[in-house]
Amino acid sequence: MKKATIQLETLTCPSCLLKIENATKALQGVQKESVQVLFNSSKVKLNFDEETIALEKIEQAITTLGYVVKKNHRIEHCNSFQNEAFLA
């Protein structure tokens, strides 16, 4: 499992948040309960299984909705203990 923080161009409305959240949660390989879309900082934080889905596919799901993904994201390896801390 990896943990990613994806930086987006500025989100302009709360419905943007819901669209991105729903699209990323629907992707196989994304840990649904880990998805957080942060409106004020225009970031998406989530855990994903790199053997099931590539980060590029997650980005593509976001860009397909019409949002711009910046290429300065952070990816970390995590285990189940770290997942719990990430979700807290």
N, C-alpha and C positions, 0 to 999 in steps of 0.2 A: 504494500500500500504506500502511496505517496500523498503528500499534502501539498497543495498548490495554492498560491495567491496570484490571481490574475488581475492585472490593472486594466481598467477600461477608460475610454474617454468619458467625460462627465455624463452622468445619468441625469435626465431632465425631469423625470416624474416617477412617482411611486409605482405606477403600473409597469414601468420598465423593469423594476426590481422583480415583480411577480413573473413577468414573461421570462426573464433570465433564470430565475429560480426554478420554474416549472420545466423549462427546456433542459437544464442541466440535471435535474433530478430524474428526468425520463431516460437519461443515457445509461445503457448497461455498462457497469464498471465504475460508476460514480456512487459513492456511499451517500445515499439520499439524505440521511439524517445529519450529515456533515456540511451540507450546502448552506452557505451564508452569503447573501448579496448585501453589501454595505453601501447604502445610498450616498451618504455624505462623502465617503472616500472613493466611491466608484470602484470598489474591489469585489471580486468573487473569491471566496475561500471554500475549498472543498478537499475531500480525500478521494483518491481514485486508484484503481488497480491497473497499473501500467501494463500488465499482461493481458488485460481485457480491452482497454481503451487508451489511446495515445492522447497526450495533452492537446495536440493539434486538432483532434476530433472534437474535443470539448470547446476549444476556441472557435472551430467552424460552426458548431451549434449556436454559439453566441453571435457570431458575425452574420449568420444566415437570418437572424432576427433583425439585423440592421445596426448593430452596435459595433463600435471600433475597439478591438483588443490591442492594447499597447504590448510591446514585446519585452517589457521588464517585469517578469514575474519570478516568484520564488518557489522552488520545489524542494521538498525535503522527504527523506524516507521516514516512515513512521511505523511503529508497531501498535498493537491494540492498546497498550497503556497510554501511548502518546495520543492515540485517537480520542480516548476519553478526555484527556486534558484539552485537546483541540476543541472539543465540543462544549466544554464547560463555559 
